Amino acid sequence: MGKGKRFSRIFLFASAAIIYTACGGGGGSDHHRSGEPPETTILSSPANPTRQTAAVFEFGCNEEGCAFECAVDSSGFSACSSPSTFSGLAAGTHFFQVRSIDI
């Protein structure tokens, strides 16, 4: 019997979240924009599952001037921008999260 090639798959799960930050003179009652947190939307992501070891995500928010934070798997959130590329992903399940901050 011939040996077949075995391909590993990468499963990607993406989620978007929002966080709200107050601004102003320490009282926390002054808010930017509408006073509502911005909504984060993932605009594009890789096919799922994929055999690629890199993933590119594009995302946005419904307000001008949002800042973003991203996390992959168990890493903590850190500043990011759209599009964001993550490379060197091992076979298995990976979780991508992005959140927007109303600045």
HELIX and SHEET records of a PDB file:
SHEET    1   A 4 ILE A  10  ILE A  19  0                                        
SHEET    2   A 4 GLY A  92  ASP A 102  1                                        
SHEET    3   A 4 CYS A  66  VAL A  72 -1                                        
SHEET    4   A 4 SER A  78  CYS A  80 -1                                        
SHEET    1   B 3 THR A  40  SER A  44  0                                        
SHEET    2   B 3 ALA A  55  CYS A  61 -1                                        
SHEET    3   B 3 SER A  84  PHE A  86 -1                                        
END                                                                             
